[in-house]
């Protein structure tokens, strides 16, 4: 029998979906970030979440 083919399982699977509504200007900013940084929309959004999470943790510790 041949081994399984396809992508290997991820250490951090992305199993949840979230839907957001954006203005045209927000979408243009997101597209610009993706183009300049060479990242996907999901990667840019995840980076934004991390940045805001870090900021919230710093604020909460004060």
C-alpha positions in Angstrom: 0.0 0.0 0.0 1.4 3.5 -0.9 1.8 6.1 1.8 -0.7 8.9 2.2 -0.4 11.8 -0.2 -1.2 15.4 0.3 -0.2 18.1 2.8 1.2 16.9 6.1 -0.8 17.9 9.2 -0.1 21.3 10.7 1.2 21.9 14.2 -1.3 24.8 14.4 -4.3 23.9 12.3 -6.6 26.7 11.2 -10.0 25.3 11.8 -12.0 28.4 12.7 -13.5 30.8 10.2 -14.4 34.5 10.8 -16.1 36.8 8.5 -15.5 40.6 8.5 -17.0 43.5 6.7 -14.5 46.1 5.4 -14.9 49.5 3.8 -13.3 50.1 0.4 -10.5 52.1 2.0 -9.8 49.4 4.6 -9.8 46.8 1.8 -7.4 48.9 -0.2 -5.1 49.2 2.8 -5.2 45.5 3.3 -4.4 44.8 -0.3 -1.5 47.3 -0.2 0.0 45.6 2.9 -0.3 42.2 1.2 1.4 43.5 -2.0 4.2 45.3 -0.2 4.9 42.6 2.4 4.3 39.7 0.1 1.8 38.1 2.5 -1.7 36.7 2.2 -4.7 38.6 3.6 -5.0 36.0 6.3 -1.3 36.4 7.3 -1.6 40.2 7.5 -4.8 40.0 9.6 -3.1 37.4 11.9 -0.1 39.8 12.3 -2.6 42.6 13.2 -4.2 40.4 15.8 -0.9 39.6 17.4 0.1 43.3 17.5 -3.2 44.3 19.1 -3.0 41.4 21.5 0.5 42.4 22.6 -0.7 46.0 23.1 -3.7 44.8 25.1 -1.5 42.7 27.4 0.8 45.7 28.0 -2.2 47.9 28.8 -3.7 45.3 31.2 -0.5 44.9 33.2 -0.4 48.7 34.1 
